[in-house]
Amino acid sequence: MSDQKFEPFHPELDPAETLMADGYADGYRTISHWPGHSTPEPLRHDLTTGSALLLAGMTPALRKELLGEFSIVSNNHIDADGVLSAFCVLQPELALKHQDLILRIAANGDMSKWTGPDALALELTLMSEAEKFEPFYGATMTEQHLSNMADAYQHCFRLLKEELLEDPFAKPNGWQERHRQIITDIEKIDAGDGIRISRFPQEDLVVIEADREMTVIGLRHAAGDLFRVLLAYSDSDGTRYRFCYRAESWFDVVSIAPKPRKSLEGLGARLNELEQNKQSKWWSTPTDWVVPELGFGQPTVGELQASRADPKLQNDPPSSLTLEAVVGELRRYLT
């Protein structure tokens, strides 16, 4: 595929020459798990990187049969799954050589899954390196935006090809503290240290009681195979709550089946009726966010990126509601 190149998405790209690898744009061919994608059935996967690896393993004739011919590989955002999917399309032989690691990195980034210290190190490296090219995101597709995004992608491609796939720890560019934080969290969760987990499979709900701050990857690790997550953080002042739908229920996944999302607005209104601490209120974010949340205190501002969005409820005021009451209302509402 040496005649193909990466180019950040902009509406002037010719759909007849373009493949969207991750993301979505109306009228363009895609291999993606974003809502609205047009990924051919033989290439469907929970992760776009998984779809790209399936494509990489096919013969050129089958690739052409499924997707036709294209000269441009594009994406409208940058994250680990996006970088790796484009890389797999452009460098299929090298991608197949490292497919286990590549797939684990993508799952770590897009789904906040704990997939090992090497995958975590490489995902953190890619995102730290990409952030050097800011601003490469935003609603306005300026020439500078597109140029920076192209540079960020090409830089990540070079790092993957030249060093990172062989040694995920090769470029310790400031992520070490975050790496240690997440690994410590995982170790404590696996040891049952400071957490209590209650599972309600019928509602696809897990309740995690913790005596400390938790990373998003730790929280998802504790949740296991359930995709609606309530975190209850208690200290001497009381209990703080944060509920979320995991990212898997936003993506179009094939191997798992999260229950559909329900608007959290009505649940927030019900909890505010019951709440005695009238100095603050229950809030919720839209269900079309990748990771919608509900909490008491300070609302989340801006859509959450799955791999970076630790639940920030430690500075929230405690709710007057007991855990039993919140869980009861949550179960009734979700059912």
C-alpha positions as CSV (number, residue, x, y, z in Angstrom):
1,M,0.0,0.0,0.0
2,S,3.0,2.3,-0.6
3,D,1.0,4.5,-3.0
4,Q,-1.4,5.5,-0.2
5,K,-0.9,8.4,2.2
6,F,-2.5,9.8,5.3
7,E,-4.3,13.2,5.2
8,P,-6.4,14.7,8.0
9,F,-10.1,14.8,7.1
10,H,-11.6,17.9,5.5
11,P,-14.7,18.1,3.3
12,E,-12.7,18.8,0.1
13,L,-11.3,15.2,0.1
14,D,-12.7,13.2,-2.7
15,P,-14.8,10.3,-1.4
16,A,-13.8,8.2,-4.4
17,E,-10.2,8.4,-3.2
18,T,-10.6,8.4,0.5
19,L,-10.9,5.8,3.3
20,M,-11.9,7.0,6.8
21,A,-9.9,4.9,9.3
22,D,-11.8,5.6,12.5
23,G,-14.1,8.5,12.9
24,Y,-17.0,9.1,10.5
25,A,-18.0,11.5,7.8
26,D,-21.2,11.3,5.8
27,G,-20.6,10.0,2.3
28,Y,-17.2,8.5,2.9
29,R,-16.1,4.9,3.1
30,T,-15.1,3.9,6.6
31,I,-13.5,1.2,8.6
32,S,-14.7,2.4,12.0
33,H,-16.7,1.6,15.1
34,W,-18.2,5.1,15.3
35,P,-22.0,5.4,14.9
36,G,-23.0,5.7,11.2
37,H,-20.0,3.8,9.9
38,S,-20.1,1.8,6.7
39,T,-17.6,-0.9,7.6
40,P,-18.1,-4.1,5.5
41,E,-19.2,-7.0,7.7
42,P,-16.0,-9.1,7.3
43,L,-14.1,-6.2,8.8
44,R,-16.3,-5.5,11.8
45,H,-14.5,-5.3,15.1
46,D,-15.0,-3.7,18.5
47,L,-12.1,-1.4,17.7
48,T,-11.3,0.3,14.5
49,T,-7.7,-0.9,14.9
50,G,-9.1,-4.4,15.0
51,S,-10.9,-3.7,11.7
52,A,-7.6,-2.4,10.2
53,L,-5.7,-5.5,11.3
54,L,-8.3,-7.7,9.7
55,L,-7.9,-5.7,6.5
56,A,-4.1,-6.0,6.8
57,G,-4.4,-9.8,6.9
58,M,-6.3,-10.0,3.7
59,T,-5.1,-10.4,0.2
60,P,-4.9,-7.3,-2.0
61,A,-7.7,-8.7,-4.1
62,L,-10.0,-9.2,-1.2
63,R,-9.1,-5.7,0.2
64,K,-10.1,-4.2,-3.2
65,E,-13.3,-6.3,-3.3
66,L,-14.4,-5.0,0.1
67,L,-13.3,-1.4,0.0
68,G,-12.5,-0.6,-3.6
69,E,-9.4,1.5,-4.4
70,F,-8.3,4.5,-2.4
71,S,-5.2,6.7,-2.2
72,I,-5.9,8.6,0.9
73,V,-6.3,7.3,4.5
74,S,-8.0,9.9,6.7
75,N,-9.4,10.6,10.1
76,N,-11.1,13.6,11.7
77,H,-9.5,13.3,15.2
78,I,-6.4,11.9,16.8
79,D,-6.3,9.3,19.5
80,A,-4.5,5.9,19.9
81,D,-7.2,3.9,18.0
82,G,-7.2,6.5,15.2
83,V,-3.4,6.6,14.9
84,L,-3.1,2.8,15.0
85,S,-5.9,2.1,12.5
86,A,-4.3,4.4,9.9
87,F,-0.9,2.9,10.6
88,C,-2.3,-0.6,10.1
89,V,-3.8,0.3,6.8
90,L,-0.6,2.0,5.6
91,Q,1.9,-0.5,7.1
92,P,0.1,-3.8,7.0
93,E,3.1,-6.1,7.2
94,L,4.6,-4.3,10.2
95,A,1.2,-4.0,11.9
96,L,0.6,-7.8,11.6
97,K,4.0,-8.5,13.2
98,H,2.9,-6.5,16.3
99,Q,-0.8,-7.1,16.2
100,D,-1.3,-8.3,19.8
101,L,0.4,-5.2,21.2
102,I,-1.3,-2.8,18.7
103,L,-4.7,-4.2,19.6
104,R,-4.0,-3.9,23.3
105,I,-2.9,-0.3,22.9
106,A,-6.1,0.6,21.0
107,A,-8.3,-1.0,23.7
108,N,-6.4,0.8,26.4
109,G,-7.0,4.2,24.7
110,D,-10.5,3.9,23.4
111,M,-12.1,1.6,26.0
112,S,-9.9,2.5,29.0
113,K,-9.2,-1.3,29.4
114,W,-6.3,-2.5,31.4
115,T,-4.3,-4.5,28.9
116,G,-0.8,-4.5,30.4
117,P,2.0,-2.0,31.4
118,D,3.5,-2.1,27.9
119,A,0.3,-1.1,26.1
120,L,-0.3,1.6,28.7
121,A,3.2,3.0,28.2
122,L,2.8,3.1,24.5
123,E,-0.6,4.7,24.5
124,L,0.6,7.4,27.0
125,T,3.6,8.0,24.8
126,L,1.6,8.4,21.6
127,M,-0.8,10.9,23.2
128,S,2.0,12.9,24.9
129,E,3.8,13.1,21.6
130,A,0.7,14.1,19.7
131,E,-0.1,16.9,22.1
132,K,3.2,18.6,21.1
133,F,1.4,19.6,17.9
134,E,-1.5,21.5,19.5
135,P,-3.8,22.9,18.4
136,F,-4.7,20.0,16.1
137,Y,-8.3,19.6,17.2
138,G,-11.4,21.8,17.3
139,A,-14.5,22.6,15.4
140,T,-12.8,25.0,12.9
141,M,-10.9,23.2,10.1
142,T,-8.3,25.9,9.6
143,E,-5.2,25.3,7.5
144,Q,-3.1,25.4,10.6
145,H,-5.3,22.8,12.3
146,L,-4.9,20.4,9.4
147,S,-1.2,21.0,9.1
148,N,-0.6,20.3,12.8
149,M,-2.8,17.2,12.8
150,A,-0.9,15.9,9.8
151,D,2.4,16.5,11.5
152,A,1.2,14.8,14.7
153,Y,0.1,11.7,12.8
154,Q,3.3,11.5,10.8
155,H,5.3,11.9,14.0
156,C,3.4,9.1,15.7
157,F,3.8,6.9,12.6
158,R,7.6,7.4,12.6
159,L,7.8,6.6,16.4
160,L,5.8,3.4,15.9
161,K,7.9,2.3,13.0
162,E,11.3,3.2,14.3
163,E,11.2,2.3,18.0
164,L,8.0,2.1,20.0
165,L,6.6,-1.2,18.6
166,E,9.9,-2.9,19.5
167,D,10.2,-1.1,22.9
168,P,7.0,0.5,24.2
169,F,9.1,2.1,27.0
170,A,11.6,3.7,24.7
171,K,10.4,7.3,25.0
172,P,9.7,8.2,28.7
173,N,8.3,11.7,27.8
174,G,6.7,12.6,31.1
175,W,4.1,9.8,31.4
176,Q,5.9,7.8,34.2
177,E,3.8,9.3,37.0
178,R,0.5,8.5,35.3
179,H,1.8,5.0,34.5
180,R,2.7,4.3,38.1
181,Q,-0.7,5.8,39.3
182,I,-2.7,3.4,37.1
183,I,-0.6,0.3,37.9
184,T,-0.9,1.0,41.6
185,D,-4.6,1.4,41.2
186,I,-4.9,-1.9,39.3
187,E,-2.8,-3.8,41.9
188,K,-5.0,-2.5,44.7
189,I,-8.2,-3.4,42.9
190,D,-6.9,-6.9,42.1
191,A,-6.0,-7.3,45.8
192,G,-9.5,-6.0,46.9
193,D,-7.7,-3.2,48.8
194,G,-10.1,-0.4,49.8
195,I,-12.9,-1.2,47.4
196,R,-16.2,-3.2,47.5
197,I,-17.9,-4.2,44.3
198,S,-21.6,-5.0,44.0
199,R,-22.9,-6.4,40.7
200,F,-26.4,-6.1,39.2
201,P,-26.2,-8.0,35.9
202,Q,-29.9,-7.6,35.1
203,E,-29.4,-3.8,34.9
204,D,-25.9,-4.1,33.4
205,L,-24.9,-2.1,36.5
206,V,-21.9,-2.3,38.9
207,V,-21.5,-0.3,42.1
208,I,-18.0,0.3,43.2
209,E,-17.4,1.7,46.8
210,A,-14.0,3.1,47.2
211,D,-12.0,4.9,50.0
212,R,-9.7,6.7,47.6
213,E,-9.5,8.4,44.2
214,M,-9.6,6.0,41.3
215,T,-8.3,6.2,37.7
216,V,-10.7,5.6,34.9
217,I,-8.7,2.5,33.8
218,G,-8.9,1.2,37.4
219,L,-12.6,1.9,37.5
220,R,-13.3,0.0,34.3
221,H,-11.1,-2.8,35.5
222,A,-13.1,-3.1,38.6
223,A,-16.4,-3.0,36.6
224,G,-15.5,-6.1,34.7
225,D,-18.1,-7.0,32.1
226,L,-20.7,-4.5,33.2
227,F,-21.1,-1.2,31.4
228,R,-23.1,1.0,33.7
229,V,-20.9,2.1,36.6
230,L,-21.6,3.9,39.8
231,L,-18.7,5.0,41.9
232,A,-19.3,5.9,45.6
233,Y,-16.4,7.6,47.3
234,S,-16.7,7.9,51.1
235,D,-14.7,9.8,53.7
236,S,-15.5,11.4,57.1
237,D,-17.6,14.1,55.5
238,G,-20.0,11.7,53.7
239,T,-20.4,10.0,50.3
240,R,-19.9,11.4,46.9
241,Y,-21.3,9.8,43.7
242,R,-20.5,9.5,40.1
243,F,-22.4,7.4,37.6
244,C,-21.4,6.9,33.9
245,Y,-22.1,4.8,30.9
246,R,-18.9,3.3,29.6
247,A,-17.6,4.2,26.2
248,E,-18.4,0.8,24.8
249,S,-22.1,1.7,24.7
250,W,-21.4,4.7,22.4
251,F,-19.3,2.7,19.9
252,D,-20.9,0.1,17.5
253,V,-19.3,-3.0,19.0
254,V,-19.7,-6.6,17.9
255,S,-18.4,-8.9,20.6
256,I,-20.1,-7.4,23.6
257,A,-23.7,-6.2,24.3
258,P,-24.0,-3.2,26.6
259,K,-27.6,-2.3,27.4
260,P,-28.9,0.8,25.6
261,R,-28.3,4.2,27.1
262,K,-31.2,6.0,28.8
263,S,-31.2,9.8,29.3
264,L,-30.0,10.6,32.8
265,E,-32.0,13.9,33.0
266,G,-35.0,12.3,34.6
267,L,-32.9,10.4,37.2
268,G,-31.1,13.6,38.1
269,A,-34.5,15.3,38.6
270,R,-35.7,12.5,40.8
271,L,-32.5,12.5,42.9
272,N,-32.9,16.3,43.4
273,E,-36.4,15.7,44.7
274,L,-34.9,13.4,47.4
275,E,-31.8,15.4,48.1
276,Q,-31.6,17.3,51.4
277,N,-28.4,19.2,50.7
278,K,-30.0,22.0,48.7
279,Q,-26.7,24.0,48.4
280,S,-25.9,21.9,45.4
281,K,-27.7,19.7,42.9
282,W,-27.6,16.5,40.8
283,W,-26.6,17.1,37.2
284,S,-26.2,14.9,34.1
285,T,-24.4,15.2,30.7
286,P,-25.9,14.2,27.3
287,T,-26.1,10.6,26.4
288,D,-24.5,11.2,23.0
289,W,-21.3,12.0,24.8
290,V,-18.7,9.2,24.6
291,V,-18.8,8.9,28.4
292,P,-22.0,10.4,29.8
293,E,-22.0,11.1,33.6
294,L,-24.3,11.9,36.4
295,G,-23.2,13.3,39.7
296,F,-23.8,15.7,42.6
297,G,-21.9,19.0,42.8
298,Q,-19.8,20.3,40.0
299,P,-20.9,19.2,36.5
300,T,-18.4,17.8,34.0
301,V,-17.5,20.4,31.4
302,G,-16.6,19.2,27.9
303,E,-16.9,15.8,26.5
304,L,-14.9,13.0,28.1
305,Q,-12.0,11.3,26.5
306,A,-12.3,7.7,27.5
307,S,-8.6,7.0,28.5
308,R,-7.9,10.2,30.4
309,A,-11.2,11.1,32.2
310,D,-10.7,10.1,35.8
311,P,-13.9,10.6,37.8
312,K,-13.3,13.9,39.4
313,L,-15.7,13.7,42.4
314,Q,-13.3,14.1,45.3
315,N,-13.9,17.9,45.6
316,D,-17.7,17.6,45.2
317,P,-19.9,18.1,48.2
318,P,-21.3,14.9,49.8
319,S,-24.8,14.0,49.1
320,S,-27.4,13.5,51.8
321,L,-28.6,10.4,50.1
322,T,-27.5,7.0,51.3
323,L,-25.8,4.5,48.9
324,E,-28.8,2.2,49.3
325,A,-31.2,5.0,48.2
326,V,-29.1,6.0,45.2
327,V,-28.6,2.4,44.0
328,G,-32.3,1.8,44.4
329,E,-33.3,4.8,42.3
330,L,-30.7,4.0,39.8
331,R,-31.8,0.4,39.4
332,R,-35.5,1.4,39.0
333,Y,-34.7,4.1,36.5
334,L,-32.5,1.9,34.4
335,T,-35.0,-0.9,34.4
